[in-house]
């Protein structure tokens, strides 16, 4: 299940894990009353939803097709027009994690030969606006705040929290994360970035860490 808040709406993706070939459905709710405003079925085959990404131009759904065995393939970005509550487009996903800063979409993208980039997409059309090579050999979670794009570089053993300045294309290492476990989600607050870690070395263990910014 995926959930996102956009202005005065709550968007929730519902998937039927007992029928993997059934398309997922995105439900629009009134957050004040909990009433269902609209139900938007995704195109046939798209049974798995990873994230819902509202922008000022559309509500994007990062989804994948599912097979008979519950496997997933064909990562895509599906656009919903909130004025009609209908799917208006399907585009291939750039490849990695996809997030939004409320205006644009940002996606990690593997360039080959051990090099990654962050790609900015138009929030209304999904067209690629720019691709910024970041030099990392591996990229995990990504967070876009409007002024910065944060990403986890490296693997679970030698990971860092890095920051991209979209206005200049410069990248800096903000914090070393060795020994904290893999990062599965992150969020920003004034003056800090919060990281949710999942460590399997001694059994599944979730921890939360705060990185204070200079």
Backbone as numpy.savetxt, mean C-alpha at the origin, in Angstrom:
# Nx Ny Nz CAx CAy CAz Cx Cy Cz
-9.13 -8.67 4.75 -9.97 -7.48 4.75 -9.09 -6.24 4.75
-9.50 -5.23 3.99 -8.79 -3.96 3.95 -9.78 -2.84 4.26
-9.30 -1.80 4.96 -10.15 -0.69 5.38 -9.43 0.62 5.10
-10.17 1.64 4.68 -9.60 2.97 4.48 -10.67 4.01 4.73
-10.23 5.18 5.21 -11.13 6.30 5.44 -10.80 7.39 4.42
-11.84 7.94 3.79 -11.66 9.02 2.83 -12.74 10.06 3.05
-12.34 11.24 3.51 -13.27 12.33 3.79 -14.40 11.83 4.70
-15.62 11.74 4.19 -16.75 11.34 5.03 -17.18 9.91 4.78
-16.31 9.08 4.23 -16.68 7.71 3.90 -15.69 6.72 4.49
-16.19 5.53 4.77 -15.37 4.40 5.18 -15.51 3.33 4.11
-14.36 2.87 3.59 -14.35 1.86 2.54 -13.79 0.55 3.10
-14.49 -0.54 2.88 -14.10 -1.84 3.42 -14.15 -2.87 2.30
-13.09 -3.66 2.17 -13.08 -4.74 1.19 -13.45 -6.05 1.87
-14.35 -6.79 1.25 -14.81 -8.07 1.79 -14.46 -9.16 0.79
-13.79 -10.21 1.30 -13.38 -11.33 0.45 -13.99 -12.62 0.97
-14.34 -13.52 0.07 -14.91 -14.82 0.44 -13.81 -15.87 0.32
-13.20 -16.23 1.46 -12.09 -17.19 1.42 -12.57 -18.61 1.15
-13.87 -18.86 1.29 -14.41 -20.19 1.00 -14.67 -20.37 -0.50
-14.75 -19.27 -1.22 -14.93 -19.32 -2.67 -13.86 -18.43 -3.31
-12.65 -18.96 -3.48 -11.52 -18.13 -3.92 -11.72 -17.49 -5.29
-12.57 -18.06 -6.13 -12.78 -17.48 -7.46 -13.83 -16.37 -7.45
-14.55 -16.22 -6.34 -15.56 -15.16 -6.26 -14.88 -13.80 -6.15
-15.32 -12.82 -6.93 -14.69 -11.49 -6.84 -14.96 -10.84 -5.49
-13.98 -10.11 -5.01 -14.15 -9.36 -3.76 -15.12 -8.21 -3.99
-15.59 -7.65 -2.89 -16.53 -6.54 -2.95 -16.02 -5.41 -2.06
-16.12 -4.18 -2.54 -15.75 -3.02 -1.74 -17.04 -2.34 -1.29
-17.18 -2.19 0.02 -18.40 -1.62 0.60 -18.11 -0.22 1.10
-18.98 0.71 0.74 -18.86 2.10 1.19 -19.84 2.33 2.33
-19.32 2.80 3.47 -20.13 2.98 4.67 -20.14 4.43 5.12
-21.23 4.81 5.77 -21.28 6.08 6.48 -20.66 5.85 7.85
-19.49 6.47 8.16 -18.82 6.18 9.43 -19.60 6.65 10.65
-20.53 7.58 10.46 -21.31 8.06 11.59 -22.42 7.12 12.00
-23.02 6.45 11.01 -24.17 5.58 11.29 -23.87 4.11 11.06
-22.81 3.82 10.29 -22.51 2.44 9.94 -23.36 1.91 8.81
-24.20 2.75 8.23 -25.08 2.31 7.15 -24.29 2.11 5.86
-24.69 1.10 5.09 -24.07 0.83 3.80 -24.58 1.84 2.78
-23.65 2.58 2.17 -24.00 3.57 1.16 -23.99 2.93 -0.23
-23.01 2.06 -0.47 -22.90 1.41 -1.79 -22.09 0.14 -1.67
-22.32 -0.77 -2.60 -21.53 -1.99 -2.73 -20.95 -2.01 -4.14
-19.63 -2.18 -4.22 -18.95 -2.14 -5.52 -18.25 -3.48 -5.75
-18.81 -4.36 -6.57 -18.12 -5.61 -6.87 -16.91 -5.36 -7.76
-15.81 -6.04 -7.48 -14.63 -5.92 -8.33 -14.82 -6.79 -9.57
-14.03 -6.56 -10.61 -14.14 -7.39 -11.82 -13.91 -8.86 -11.51
-14.45 -9.72 -12.37 -14.33 -11.16 -12.20 -12.88 -11.57 -12.02
-12.65 -12.46 -11.07 -11.32 -13.02 -10.84 -10.54 -12.33 -9.75
-10.88 -11.08 -9.43 -10.13 -10.35 -8.42 -10.71 -10.65 -7.04
-10.20 -11.72 -6.43 -10.74 -12.18 -5.16 -9.94 -11.77 -3.94
-8.75 -11.17 -4.15 -7.91 -10.79 -3.02 -7.62 -9.30 -3.08
-7.85 -8.61 -1.96 -7.58 -7.17 -1.86 -6.51 -6.96 -0.80
-5.46 -6.24 -1.19 -4.37 -5.95 -0.25 -4.58 -4.62 0.45
-4.95 -3.59 -0.32 -5.14 -2.27 0.27 -6.20 -1.50 -0.50
-6.83 -0.56 0.21 -7.71 0.43 -0.42 -7.01 1.77 -0.28
-6.92 2.52 -1.40 -6.08 3.71 -1.45 -6.89 4.90 -1.99
-7.56 5.64 -1.11 -8.34 6.79 -1.58 -7.43 7.97 -1.95
-7.68 8.58 -3.09 -7.02 9.82 -3.48 -8.10 10.84 -3.79
-7.69 12.05 -4.12 -8.67 13.08 -4.46 -9.34 12.80 -5.80
-8.74 11.91 -6.62 -9.30 11.66 -7.94 -10.05 10.35 -8.08
-9.80 9.39 -7.19 -10.44 8.08 -7.29 -10.16 7.31 -6.01
-10.88 6.21 -5.84 -10.56 5.25 -4.78 -9.93 4.05 -5.47
-8.65 3.80 -5.18 -7.92 2.72 -5.82 -7.89 1.50 -4.92
-8.00 0.34 -5.55 -7.95 -0.93 -4.82 -6.78 -1.73 -5.35
-5.81 -2.02 -4.48 -4.69 -2.89 -4.84 -5.17 -4.33 -4.67
-5.36 -5.03 -5.78 -5.99 -6.35 -5.75 -5.21 -7.33 -6.62
-5.51 -8.62 -6.41 -4.90 -9.68 -7.21 -5.97 -10.69 -7.58
-5.76 -11.36 -8.69 -6.65 -12.45 -9.07 -6.33 -13.68 -8.23
-7.33 -14.53 -8.04 -7.16 -15.75 -7.25 -7.48 -16.97 -8.11
-6.83 -18.10 -7.79 -7.10 -19.34 -8.52 -7.87 -20.32 -7.64
-8.12 -21.52 -8.16 -8.93 -22.51 -7.45 -8.33 -22.90 -6.10
-7.01 -22.85 -6.00 -6.35 -23.27 -4.77 -6.12 -22.12 -3.79
-6.63 -20.95 -4.11 -6.44 -19.80 -3.24 -5.15 -19.05 -3.51
-4.41 -19.44 -4.55 -3.21 -18.70 -4.91 -3.56 -17.37 -5.55
-2.61 -16.45 -5.55 -2.87 -15.11 -6.10 -1.86 -14.79 -7.20
-2.31 -13.99 -8.17 -1.45 -13.58 -9.27 -2.04 -12.32 -9.90
-1.34 -11.74 -10.85 -1.79 -10.56 -11.59 -2.08 -9.37 -10.67
-1.08 -8.84 -9.96 -1.32 -7.66 -9.11 -1.76 -6.47 -9.96
-2.85 -5.84 -9.54 -3.45 -4.77 -10.33 -3.94 -3.64 -9.44
-4.17 -2.49 -10.05 -4.78 -1.35 -9.39 -6.13 -1.10 -10.05
-7.19 -1.16 -9.25 -8.55 -1.02 -9.76 -9.11 0.31 -9.27
-9.58 1.13 -10.20 -10.08 2.46 -9.86 -11.60 2.45 -9.71
-12.07 3.02 -8.60 -13.50 3.22 -8.35 -13.78 4.71 -8.38
-14.79 5.11 -9.15 -15.22 6.51 -9.19 -16.20 6.72 -8.03
-15.83 7.50 -7.01 -16.73 7.66 -5.85 -18.01 8.44 -6.17
-18.05 9.10 -7.34 -19.27 9.83 -7.70 -20.34 8.89 -8.26
-19.91 7.72 -8.74 -20.87 6.75 -9.30 -20.82 5.40 -8.59
-19.79 5.19 -7.76 -19.59 3.91 -7.07 -19.48 2.76 -8.07
-18.71 3.00 -9.12 -18.48 1.97 -10.13 -17.00 1.87 -10.45
-16.58 0.67 -10.84 -15.21 0.47 -11.30 -15.06 1.13 -12.66
-14.04 1.97 -12.80 -13.85 2.71 -14.05 -12.52 2.38 -14.73
-11.72 1.52 -14.13 -10.46 1.18 -14.77 -9.68 0.15 -14.00
-8.87 -0.62 -14.73 -7.97 -1.61 -14.14 -6.61 -1.44 -14.80
-5.57 -1.27 -13.98 -4.21 -1.08 -14.49 -3.27 -2.07 -13.81
-2.23 -2.53 -14.53 -1.23 -3.37 -13.86 -0.54 -2.60 -12.75
-0.29 -3.26 -11.64 0.45 -2.63 -10.56 1.92 -2.56 -10.93
2.63 -1.51 -10.51 4.06 -1.43 -10.81 4.88 -2.57 -10.25
4.36 -3.27 -9.24 5.08 -4.45 -8.79 5.19 -4.65 -7.30
5.57 -3.62 -6.55 5.80 -3.79 -5.12 4.67 -3.22 -4.29
5.02 -2.69 -3.11 4.04 -2.07 -2.24 3.48 -0.81 -2.88
2.18 -0.56 -2.69 1.53 0.63 -3.23 0.85 1.36 -2.08
1.09 2.68 -1.99 0.50 3.50 -0.92 0.03 4.81 -1.54
-0.63 5.63 -0.73 -1.08 6.94 -1.20 -0.78 8.01 -0.17
-0.55 9.22 -0.66 -0.42 10.38 0.22 -1.69 11.22 0.20
-2.74 10.68 -0.41 -4.01 11.39 -0.52 -4.21 12.05 -1.87
-3.11 12.32 -2.56 -3.17 12.91 -3.89 -2.64 11.95 -4.95
-1.42 11.47 -4.74 -0.77 10.56 -5.68 -0.68 9.16 -5.08
-0.41 8.19 -5.95 -0.03 6.86 -5.51 1.49 6.73 -5.61
2.09 6.02 -4.67 3.51 5.71 -4.72 3.67 4.20 -4.66
4.56 3.66 -5.49 4.76 2.21 -5.53 6.24 1.90 -5.61
6.66 0.86 -4.88 8.02 0.37 -5.05 8.07 -0.49 -6.30
9.20 -0.43 -7.00 9.31 -1.12 -8.29 10.72 -1.66 -8.46
10.82 -2.94 -8.82 12.12 -3.56 -9.03 12.59 -3.27 -10.45
13.80 -2.71 -10.57 14.34 -2.34 -11.88 15.23 -3.42 -12.48
15.57 -4.42 -11.67 16.49 -5.46 -12.14 17.90 -5.21 -11.64
18.70 -6.27 -11.65 20.10 -6.18 -11.23 20.24 -5.62 -9.82
19.33 -6.02 -8.93 19.43 -5.63 -7.53 19.15 -4.18 -7.25
18.37 -3.52 -8.09 18.10 -2.09 -7.89 16.60 -1.83 -7.89
16.16 -0.95 -6.97 14.75 -0.61 -6.84 14.53 0.88 -7.07
13.27 1.23 -7.34 12.88 2.63 -7.50 11.54 2.84 -6.82
11.20 4.10 -6.59 9.86 4.48 -6.15 9.20 5.23 -7.30
8.01 4.80 -7.66 7.28 5.37 -8.79 6.05 6.12 -8.29
5.88 7.34 -8.79 4.69 8.13 -8.44 3.68 8.05 -9.57
2.43 7.75 -9.20 1.35 7.61 -10.17 0.30 8.70 -9.94
-0.32 9.13 -11.02 -1.39 10.11 -10.93 -2.56 9.52 -10.15
-3.04 10.25 -9.15 -4.10 9.73 -8.29 -5.45 9.61 -8.97
-5.64 10.26 -10.11 -6.91 10.18 -10.82 -6.87 9.16 -11.95
-5.74 9.08 -12.66 -5.68 8.22 -13.85 -4.81 6.98 -13.67
-3.90 7.00 -12.70 -2.97 5.89 -12.53 -1.77 5.95 -13.45
-1.67 7.00 -14.27 -0.53 7.15 -15.17 0.75 7.40 -14.36
1.86 6.84 -14.85 3.15 7.05 -14.20 3.61 8.48 -14.43
3.91 9.19 -13.33 4.36 10.57 -13.42 5.88 10.68 -13.32
6.48 9.85 -12.48 7.94 9.86 -12.35 8.39 8.57 -11.67
9.63 8.19 -11.96 10.25 7.04 -11.32 11.60 7.49 -10.76
11.79 7.28 -9.46 13.00 7.76 -8.78 13.82 6.56 -8.33
14.97 6.29 -8.96 15.84 5.20 -8.47 16.33 5.51 -7.06
16.30 4.50 -6.19 16.70 4.73 -4.80 17.90 3.88 -4.40
18.35 3.00 -5.29 19.59 2.28 -5.04 19.49 1.10 -4.11
18.38 0.94 -3.40 18.26 -0.16 -2.44 18.20 -1.50 -3.18
18.77 -2.55 -2.56 18.73 -3.88 -3.16 17.42 -4.59 -2.86
16.70 -4.11 -1.86 15.40 -4.69 -1.52 14.58 -3.63 -0.81
13.28 -3.57 -1.13 12.39 -2.58 -0.51 11.18 -3.32 0.05
10.85 -3.00 1.32 9.68 -3.60 1.96 8.52 -2.63 2.02
8.08 -2.31 3.23 6.95 -1.41 3.41 7.29 0.01 2.95
6.26 0.72 2.49 6.40 2.10 2.02 5.31 2.94 2.67
5.63 4.19 2.98 4.68 5.13 3.58 4.87 6.49 2.93
3.79 7.07 2.41 3.84 8.39 1.79 3.03 9.36 2.62
3.63 10.51 2.96 2.96 11.48 3.83 2.61 12.78 3.13
3.02 12.94 1.89 2.79 14.20 1.19 4.06 15.02 1.08
4.85 15.04 2.16 6.12 15.76 2.13 7.30 14.80 1.98
7.15 13.56 2.44 8.22 12.57 2.37 7.64 11.21 1.98
8.51 10.37 1.43 8.16 8.97 1.20 9.15 8.13 2.00
8.64 7.35 2.93 9.46 6.51 3.80 9.43 5.09 3.28
10.54 4.37 3.42 10.54 2.98 2.99 11.55 2.18 3.79
11.29 0.88 3.87 12.20 -0.05 4.54 13.11 -0.64 3.49
14.41 -0.44 3.65 15.40 -0.95 2.72 16.17 -2.09 3.36
16.55 -3.09 2.56 17.31 -4.22 3.08 16.41 -5.36 3.48
16.98 -6.35 4.18 16.21 -7.51 4.61 15.93 -7.43 6.11
15.32 -8.50 6.66 14.93 -8.48 8.07 16.13 -8.41 9.01
17.31 -8.84 8.54 18.50 -8.85 9.38 19.23 -7.51 9.33
19.32 -6.93 8.13 20.06 -5.68 7.95 19.14 -4.65 7.27
18.14 -4.19 8.00 17.17 -3.25 7.44 17.41 -1.84 7.95
17.00 -0.87 7.15 17.06 0.53 7.56 15.74 1.21 7.20
15.42 2.25 7.95 14.32 3.14 7.59 14.92 4.30 6.80
14.50 4.44 5.55 15.03 5.48 4.68 13.94 6.48 4.31
14.38 7.68 3.93 13.43 8.73 3.55 13.81 9.29 2.18
12.81 9.38 1.31 12.97 10.03 0.01 12.32 11.40 0.07
13.07 12.42 -0.35 12.51 13.76 -0.52 12.03 13.87 -1.96
10.72 13.83 -2.21 10.23 13.84 -3.60 10.61 15.10 -4.37
10.85 16.20 -3.68 11.16 17.44 -4.38 12.57 17.45 -4.96
13.48 16.67 -4.37 14.87 16.66 -4.83 15.33 15.30 -5.34
14.60 14.23 -4.96 15.03 12.88 -5.32 16.11 12.33 -4.43
16.47 13.05 -3.37 17.53 12.59 -2.47 16.99 11.57 -1.47
17.85 10.62 -1.11 17.49 9.56 -0.16 18.47 9.59 1.00
17.96 9.47 2.22 18.83 9.40 3.39 18.39 8.27 4.30
19.36 7.65 4.97 19.07 6.63 5.97 18.72 7.34 7.28
17.57 7.01 7.84 17.10 7.67 9.06 17.42 6.84 10.29
17.30 5.50 10.19 17.53 4.66 11.36 17.92 3.25 10.93
18.82 2.63 11.71 19.16 1.22 11.54 18.15 0.38 12.32
17.69 -0.72 11.70 16.64 -1.52 12.32 17.08 -2.94 12.62
18.36 -3.21 12.64 18.86 -4.57 12.85 18.36 -5.14 14.17
17.90 -6.40 14.12 17.49 -7.10 15.32 16.09 -6.83 15.80
15.33 -6.01 15.08 13.98 -5.68 15.54 12.90 -6.54 14.89
13.26 -7.37 13.92 12.26 -8.15 13.21 11.77 -7.42 11.98
11.11 -8.15 11.09 10.62 -7.55 9.86 9.53 -6.52 10.11
9.50 -5.48 9.28 8.48 -4.44 9.39 7.31 -4.81 8.49
6.11 -4.89 9.07 4.93 -5.27 8.31 3.96 -4.11 8.11
4.20 -3.00 8.82 3.36 -1.82 8.62 4.04 -0.63 9.28
3.70 0.57 8.85 4.23 1.76 9.50 3.30 2.94 9.29
3.42 3.91 10.20 2.57 5.09 10.16 3.36 6.26 10.73
3.01 7.46 10.30 3.70 8.67 10.76 2.83 9.45 11.73
3.48 10.05 12.72 2.84 11.01 13.61 3.76 12.23 13.66
3.31 13.36 14.19 4.18 14.54 14.22 5.51 14.24 14.92
6.60 14.34 14.17 7.93 14.15 14.73 8.41 12.73 14.84
7.60 11.74 14.42 7.99 10.34 14.59 7.44 9.49 13.45
8.07 8.33 13.28 7.53 7.27 12.43 7.40 6.02 13.29
6.23 5.40 13.27 5.97 4.19 14.06 6.06 2.97 13.16
6.73 1.93 13.66 6.94 0.71 12.89 6.34 -0.48 13.64
5.61 -1.31 12.92 5.09 -2.55 13.48 5.97 -3.69 12.97
6.60 -4.41 13.91 7.52 -5.50 13.57 6.87 -6.84 13.85
7.25 -7.83 13.05 6.84 -9.21 13.29 8.08 -10.08 13.24
8.38 -10.75 14.35 9.60 -11.54 14.49 9.22 -13.00 14.72
9.73 -13.90 13.85 9.41 -15.32 13.95 10.53 -16.13 14.61
11.59 -15.49 15.04 12.74 -16.25 15.55 12.40 -17.05 16.80
11.59 -16.50 17.68 11.18 -17.21 18.90 9.67 -17.39 18.92
9.11 -17.68 17.75 7.66 -17.75 17.63 7.14 -16.39 17.19
5.94 -16.31 16.64 5.42 -15.01 16.19 5.36 -14.00 17.33
6.04 -12.88 17.17 6.06 -11.84 18.19 5.95 -10.48 17.51
4.91 -9.74 17.86 4.70 -8.40 17.30 5.19 -7.35 18.28
5.93 -6.39 17.78 6.39 -5.28 18.61 6.19 -3.98 17.84
6.10 -2.89 18.58 5.92 -1.57 18.00 7.09 -0.70 18.42
7.69 -0.02 17.46 8.80 0.87 17.80 8.56 2.26 17.22
9.12 3.26 17.89 8.98 4.65 17.46 10.35 5.19 17.07
10.42 5.76 15.88 11.64 6.41 15.42 11.41 7.91 15.47
12.11 8.59 16.38 11.98 10.04 16.47 12.83 10.70 15.39
12.27 11.70 14.74 12.94 12.34 13.62 13.77 13.53 14.09
14.89 13.76 13.42 15.73 14.90 13.81 15.06 16.22 13.50
